[in-house]
């Protein structure tokens, strides 16, 4: 596998983490097509590896990189978008 530029990989990872909160390394390799060692190097900077609990052996983004919307914010944004479309 050929390493892509770091920013390109970061964009792919952030895009993936918008869809799901947790990923194992195998899934991240499939998504990004990058070597495991390179991905782990990047994930150590932007993510947290879960070693126990329900999400054992998975990666998630560090809190400062998470941009998840709460259900209320998402609903408000959807309502606002629909109102804009109707006018």
C-alpha positions in Angstrom: 0.0 0.0 0.0 1.2 3.5 -0.8 0.9 6.2 1.9 -1.4 9.0 1.0 -0.8 12.5 2.3 -1.6 12.9 5.9 -4.4 15.6 5.3 -6.1 13.3 2.7 -6.1 10.4 5.3 -7.4 12.8 8.0 -10.2 13.9 5.7 -11.2 10.2 5.0 -11.1 9.4 8.8 -13.2 12.4 9.8 -15.7 11.6 7.1 -15.9 8.0 8.4 -16.3 9.1 12.0 -19.2 11.3 11.0 -21.1 8.1 10.1 -20.1 6.0 13.1 -18.5 6.8 16.5 -16.4 3.6 16.8 -14.2 1.7 14.3 -11.8 -1.2 14.6 -8.4 -0.8 12.8 -9.3 -3.3 10.1 -12.4 -1.3 9.1 -10.2 1.9 9.0 -7.7 0.2 6.8 -10.5 -0.9 4.4 -11.9 2.7 4.3 -8.6 4.5 3.8 -6.5 1.9 2.0 -3.6 2.9 4.2 -1.0 0.7 6.0 -1.9 -0.3 9.6 1.2 1.3 11.1 0.6 4.7 9.3 -3.1 4.7 10.4 -2.2 3.9 14.0 0.3 6.8 14.0 -2.4 9.2 12.8 -5.1 7.7 15.1 -2.9 8.1 18.2 -2.9 11.9 17.5 -6.6 12.3 16.9 -8.2 9.3 18.6 -8.5 7.2 21.6 -8.2 3.4 21.6 -10.7 1.6 23.8 -9.3 -1.3 25.7 -12.3 -2.3 27.7 -16.1 -2.1 27.9 -18.7 -2.5 25.1 -16.4 -0.9 22.5 -13.2 -2.9 23.3 -10.6 -2.9 20.6 -12.1 0.1 18.7 -11.0 3.6 18.0 -13.0 6.8 18.5 -12.1 10.4 18.0 -10.7 12.5 20.9 -13.4 14.9 22.3 -11.8 17.9 20.7 -12.2 16.3 17.2 -15.8 15.2 17.7 -18.4 17.3 15.9 -21.5 15.2 16.6 -24.8 17.1 16.7 -27.2 16.3 19.5 -30.6 15.1 18.5 -32.1 18.5 19.4 -29.6 20.4 17.3 -30.0 18.1 14.4 -33.8 18.4 14.6 -33.6 22.2 14.8 -31.3 22.3 11.8 -33.7 20.0 9.8 -36.7 22.1 10.7 -34.9 25.3 9.7 -33.9 23.8 6.4 -37.5 22.7 5.7 -38.8 26.2 6.5 -36.2 27.7 4.1 -37.3 25.4 1.3 -41.0 26.3 1.8 -40.4 30.0 1.5 
